Structure formats: structure tokens, C-alpha cells
Amino acid sequence: MAAESTEEKTNKENTKVDIEQQLGETVGEQFTKEQKFSLRNVDVFYADNHAINDISMDIAPNEVVAFIGPSGCGKSTFLRVLNRMNDTIDICRVSGDIRLDGEDIYDKKMDPVLLRARVGMVFQKPNPFPKSIYDNVAYGPKLHGLASSRAELDDIVRTSLKRAGLLKEVENRLDEPGTGLSGGQQQRLCIARTIAVSPEVILMDEPASALDPIATAIIEELIDELRENYTIAIVTHSMQQAARISQRTAYFHLGKLVEMGPTEKIFTNPDHTLTENYITGRFG
Amino acid sequence: MNNNTEIIKQTLAKRYAKERRFRALGMVSVFLGLMFLLVLLVGILFKATPAFTQHYLSVDMNYDASSLGVGNNPTVSELEGANYRGLIRNTLYEQFPEVTKRQDKRELGALISGSAEYQIRDALLANPALLNTNTRVQVLLDDDVDTYLKNNTHSGRVSEQQIAWIQKLEDSGAVERSFNRNLFTNGDSREPESAGLLGATMGSLYALTICLLVSFPIGVMAAIYLEEFAPKNRWVDLIEININNLAAVPSIVFGLLGLAVFLNFFGMPRSAPLVGGLVLALLTLPTIIIASRSAIKSVPPSIREAALGLGASKMQTVFQHVVPLAMPGILTGAIIGSARALGEAAPLLMIGMVAFIVDVPQGFTDPSTVLPIQIFLWADSPERAFIAMTSAATIVLLVFLICMNGLAIWLRKRFEKQW
């Protein structure tokens, strides 16, 4: 028995080593001419756990970048590097050069509050505040003093809801609690809340994973429209979704960026065997 | 597959039997618990009822200047020092002209409560025009007579002669039983018939006010800091362990601490609700911190992320989202903690709140006692009438506690929100 399990273990370790050997330099085109975000040699540690291993990439303005990869590959962690949400985790340490419009966002001079106003985030699970629909959307603008009058605030709320495709459904019940909406509506409310602050970049962490196909379709359409004004980075588990909405796709594996390139190329003719294995469904 | 179905079927009966047994046990425990509570409450209520009524004697009182030993136009100080006891006795002797021996006269006079003379005095001082007029007044009967009338048993505290007199007074309709107002309007007294709870109730209220004013802000702020801002290191762990331990420290230890620090070091007044409240605040603090921390912890992290993701600062996130959502839990903790403080007697014994105090406290530094200690004092008193008074005081304390719990539930409902 004991001998057998040891043998199994060795086998497993062997496969792991094989994969790690395949994980070399990132292949594809991870750099762009114009850069909204430019990241060089980013490492993230959770205590001793090396969650993100030497990743470099660019995110161009007004593009939708999709992050795909098996569970636990670090794509959500990587997304949270971009607006310093990882700061809230005590044991998390980030190193590397991360620039938004050329400014180092991990510089001491960079205020994380200001950064998060510029880089908005939509979470996996819809998380509206237990307040009215109106207050949910108005919270950000009020926080940053973006509206000088009630009329202006009303205008921001309505515009944001409209752009999130929610206004028609909630127009007559803005004072009802946001938590009373359906899951898909709640997620669009969260998107409206995020765009009410007029960020430059929107990060989305599997925004449609808790939604039914119809609500997902609405959100996907919305992302496509938002691209005109915003840069969007989206983590998704659905490869079809990545293929539908993104211009470029990044494939993560075990904390490394394996391959990045135009979405069409990644899904039809990837350069790396790991990417190919993943998109053809052989693991992940 | 079929095999499995058979095996599962066999275990099913066992599983259901287990469930039935467990449910039966649960029902028995609930029933037993309720029975104990019922026995306790009914017992206290039954014992307390006599204390809520009292026997009075209605007599025609002639505020006779000569009986009082004053002139026809007395000054206030003359009126204050007049012989009211003599007046009451004379009124009684007139009712029983056959009583002539000194011994018997003394026994007759003992039917009336010792507090009656002050009642008469206050009435006359409030309205000096009553002098030399005839008015019908109600005076309190002595507690032994009152106890005899309530129980109708011969306890040896009243003599055969006294019983005969009382019988006669009762037959003439002069003895009346009415609601015991003294219980709610008087301070403590050695005479059970005029002892009341107002002093202790006010003392409890003052002490509780101080307790909440001190422990609530400190407790909530400490909980917010520890839960939201403090770094996770050994020092914070140590503080956390110590707070949990403090909640389990016997309350009398806090009393000793209060005695050493507040009385001996800071020289604060003895027996004062101010010091009592501070000691109770120390006692309540760990409870409030623990309850507030768990309430803050139970706020979903997604709310914090949502606020931080929009660019709210840590402070804004905590005070605009986390604390409002944790408020029902925080308030419940505070009220449960102060309800415990309200029922504490031991720590207050150490700072002198066990003294016999007649006056109703008028402020935070006046000497006073609190309800649980009043119960303790009365339970310790030898007069029979104090048995019922002790139960009555217990009921007042229970009503106080029920009101506070009701307030907690109401506040909870008000602040509760769905997310």
C-alpha cells in the first residue's frame, strides 16, 4: 500500500514538473503600442505562496482584455493588482512595475482611493448596498463630490442606469432597495454604480458567473457598448464569453501568463500547447 | 443498485427513530425549562401580591392645638416640633375610652405606624389652616397589624387585646385596604409599611446611565478598531484573549478594582451611582466588545469590497456601510450587557452601595443603592412584612429587565436591513 502511494505521488510530481517545464517565457503579443496599463515583472505573494509569477503585459486603451485560465491560476488576484484591492489583505505582497497612464500605481504618492475612483471594479457576486437603487448609484458621485446639485446627481444616476441598461426596468422604483432586484438586475446595478464615478478602466471579476444566459447576454452587450468609453479587463470562466466580447485574451496557468494575443488567434491557433489543451477542454 | 436500496432501507428506520428520540428529548427539555420558570414566576408573584396593598385606618383627626402642644398661632418651627404622636394617640384613645392602663395605652398606640406622625405633620405644614379643625385622615397601620390582617393568622407579634381592638375598628369600617403607593414613591425605611423602591430604582437608573455612557462608546470604538483597523499580530491576539478572559472574571473582582482605583486612588464619593456606574461599565465593556466584534464580523465582506472598489476610504467604508449594518447586533450586545449590569449586586457591595439610604438620590454623586442590593437588604431584614416586599422588589427588577429587552428587540427590528 505504502509503496504504491509513494509511487503515485512521484508520478503526480512528475506531471507537475512537466507542466512547469512547459511554463517558460510568455508567448504571443502581450505588449501593445498604446498603453493604458503597462505591467512589468509583476509578482504577488500570499505569505509564502507565490500567487503571481513574473507577469508582464500591456492593456491598450478602449480594449476589452479577457483573462482566462483554470481555477486558482491567479487571474482574479492579477485583476485585483490593477486597483490595489489586494491592499486590504494583510498577508498579500505585490512587487513589479505597474503603471496606469505612465504613473506607478504602487508608488507612495499614489492614493489608493483616487486609484479606485479611476479604476472601477465589478465583482463576481452582485453586491449592491442595502440601500435604495438611487442611493446605490449616487453613492460614488456623492463620495467624490462629483455632483454640485441634486439635479446634477439625478442626472448622473439616470445616465448611469441608462448606460447599464437598467433604467427602463427600475425607472419607477428608484427608492426601492437595490437588494430586491433579480440577480442580473443587481449586477447591472453594480455596473451602473461603477460607471457613475466615470472611471477610466473597469475591472470585472467573472461578472456573469452567477447569472442566467439571458442576463449574461445583456451584460455582454453592455460590455461591448462600454468599450467605446472605457478600458475593460474581465476575468471569465467561460471561453465562449471571452471569445465573444474581448479583443485580446490572456491565458494564465499556475500564476504565470502562458500566452496572450488577439482573441481570434488564441481560440483558433494558439502558439502554446497548454493554451491549446485548455481551450480544447483537455483540462481546466 | 438494488443492494444499496435495501441497505439504505434498513438504516432508514434507525435514522427516523433517532430523529424521533431527539425531538422528544428536545420537547421534554423545553417543557421542563418552562415549568421551572413558571414555578419561579408564580411563586414570586404569589409571595409579592400582599406587598402591593396596605391597610390604612381612617379616623377623624382633630388638629387640636392643645394636643399638639402649640399655641393658636404657631410659627413653622413650632409646628415642626409639635407633638404629633400625642395627637394620634389621643385620637385613638377617644375611640377606646375603656382603655386606661398605661401598658394597654402603649399597646393601643402601637397599632399605628411610626411613620403616621410624619404624614400628619406634612399635611399640617402644607396647610396650616387645618389647625383646630376636624378632618378625616388615612393613617398607615403598623406592619405587624398589616401582616396580621393580610394573613389572618396569629403570629405572636400582635396580642389578643390588639386583635380585639382591630376587630372592633374593622367592624366600624375604619380599616381600609388600598394600593401601596409608598412602594413606588418612598425611599428605603426600617418600617416595612413605609419602605419603598424609588431610591433604589433611581440609583439603578443613574448607575446604568453612567455605565452606558462610558462603556458603549469605548466598547464600540474598541471593537471597530480591533476588527477593521488593527494589524493581525501577536499583540492584538493577546488583547483579544484578555478581553475574552475579562468577560469571565467574577464580578466581585471588578468591585475590588473599583474600590482600589475609583474610591481610594481617585477619592470619588462612596456609595455613589457615579462610581457604581463606572464599575458596571468595566463589567459591561468586554460583553459589548465581544458582541460588537461578532456583529461587525458578520457583515458580508462583499459590502466592504463594494465600497472600497468605488473609492471609499477605509473610514468611510467602516462608518457608512459596516457599522450601520452591524448596528442591530451592537445594540443588542450593549443592552444585554447593561441588563446584566442592572442585575449585579456583588461589585457594588465593595464600593459601599450596600448602605441603608433613606433619601431618594438627586444626582450622580448622592449616596444611593440599586435594585438588586435593595432586594438583598430587604431579604436580610427581620420584619415579616419584608418577605413580601422582597418579592415585590424582585418583580420590579424583572419588569425593568423585560422593558430593556423589549427595547433591544425594538431597536433590532428598526435597524435591521436585508442584504
Interface residues (C-beta under 8 A of the other chain):
Chain A: N83 M85 T88 D90 V113 L114 R116 A117 G120 M121 F123 K125 N127 P128 F129 P130 Y139 G140 L143 H144 P177 T179 C190 R193 T194 V197
Chain B: P231 K232 P300 S302 I303 R304 E305 A306 A307 L308 G309 L310 G311 A312 S313 Q316 H321 L325 K417 Q418 W419
